[in-house]
Amino acid sequence: MPIYHQLGKIPHKRHTTFKKPDGSYYYEELFGTIGFDGMSSLLYHEHRPTQVKEIMNKRSVAPKIARENNIQSYRLRGFQIRPEDDYLDSRKPVLVNSDVSIILAAPRKSVRDYFYKNTDADELIFVHKGSGKLRTFMGNIDFKYGDYLLVPRGMIYIMDFDTEDNRLFIVESNRPIYTPKRYRNWFGQLLEHSPFCERDIRRPSELETYDNKGDFIVKVKKQGDLFDMVYARHPFSVVGWDGYNYPYAFSIHDFEPITGRVHQPPPVHQTFETDAFVVCSFVPRLYDYHPESIPAPYNHSNIDSDEVLYYVDGDFMSRNDIEAGHISLHPAGIPHGPHPGAMERSLGKKDTQELAVMVDTFKPLMVTEEAMAIADESYYRSWLE
């Protein structure tokens, strides 16, 4: 998200000496993406951020694939994913390809005895249930129901939850996640027709700075493995930073829907994009207002993408027998559309209260064993009349 932000203490010029009150030095770190060509921030640490004492355990967290080449539509009952105490253990990948992993999680406990870093992927964490605080070395962000949390790759963070009733829909992206290009001008500012603006973006505050020496466990995810690394200094040692690469929050409730006289195509709901998939937000909105409009979506062929819809709340007017926490997968190669009776039910309706998150991928998704354990395998026959 190209908005300049600054927290804490920084020197007047970059790449110059920055002294502590006692005359010793703070240590600068460039935190950037795409080599030196992408968004970046400059961080200033109490101590060198490079002090690793030990690399201990390694375990695989790679998804176990059940359907590698899939043509079948599925419904997944997401709330059947069992809650687990540990944040990382609770994360269950259900749909994956080489660009993206779609993960369900129901963590009960806050992270207390380790820090976490994903070196390969940006993480887009949608909060379906729960509230708390995302704590990072670049500051903290309070979160609640309906928030998207964008955590850039390489970010060291902790999730603090207020209660044990938490449900997360997580999109891990091996490609950088941005706001849609068509909503930005050439300076990066969100335009007047954008369904959200910079005022809706919640940036980090409450910069936590620790000058502690000891044994600090950082669990680092890299290429499907989770490494336990021991840092000699507290990872939250940043006294200040500025730049464009940092975590932020955006609430789905702040997405302002674009409507029209006839049914609008899914891209009007787009909220985030990469060069490998897009994320859309379906929110409560007025229906189309042509006197003969059909509010239900028209049948359409998934020729170039797999469509994943995560149902959050509301009436889900285009589907029968869908509940909060369900996921529908409609793979490329076959058409899909509203269930029998949904089109007729929508006629004359003035608005919808549905709330959902959609992920459209440009490569086919593989279905994991975790997904098959909560899958409705008869879902693809639910369009028969």
Secondary structure by P-SEA (a helix, b strand, c coil): ccbbbbcccccccccccccccccbbbbbbbbcccccccbbbbbbbcccccccccccbbbbcccccccccccbbbbbcccccccccccccccccccccccbbbbbbbccccccccccccccbbbbccccbbbbbbccccbbbbbccbbbbbbcccccbbbbbcccbbbbbbbbbcccccccccccccccccccccccccccccccccccccccccbbbbbcccccbbbbbbbcccccccccccccccccccccccbbbbbcccccccccccccccccbbbbbbccccccccccccccccccccccbbbbbbbccccccccccccccbbbbbbccccccccccccccccccccccccbbbbbbccbbbbcaaaaaaccccccccccc
